[in-house]
Amino acid sequence: MHQPPTFEVVGDAIREERMQAGLTRIELARQAGISRRFLCHLENGTRDRMSPPLYIALRTALQATDTRLLAPPRPIPPERK
């Protein structure tokens, strides 16, 4: 089954960037066009994937870089190469 493309994000980095920007969860959620609950799940690590449009909106609202917010790529297991 084909999965749509997603971005794997680091919740701790999102929280740190939000706090450095002086934003509450509600403020950031509004700016990024996502729910506060979804933002909480991202920051707590219970959700770690975002669709491209939502990720771009969050990154833009935080004025952060991909290097800061994205999880490092996982190695491909040898049987899948």
Residue pairs with C-beta under 8 A, 6 or more apart in sequence:
4 51
5 51
5 52
6 49
6 50
6 51
6 52
7 49
7 50
7 51
7 52
7 55
7 70
8 48
8 49
8 70
8 71
9 42
9 48
9 49
9 50
9 55
9 58
9 69
9 70
9 71
10 48
10 69
10 70
10 71
11 42
11 43
11 44
11 45
11 48
12 43
12 45
13 64
13 68
13 69
14 39
14 42
14 43
14 58
14 62
14 69
15 43
17 62
17 64
17 68
17 69
18 25
18 28
18 43
18 62
21 28
21 62
21 63
23 31
25 36
25 39
25 40
25 43
26 36
28 39
28 58
28 61
28 62
29 35
29 36
29 38
29 39
31 61
32 39
32 54
32 57
32 58
32 60
32 61
32 62
33 54
33 57
34 54
34 57
34 58
38 47
41 47
42 48
42 50
48 71
50 58
55 69
58 69
59 65
59 66
59 69
62 69
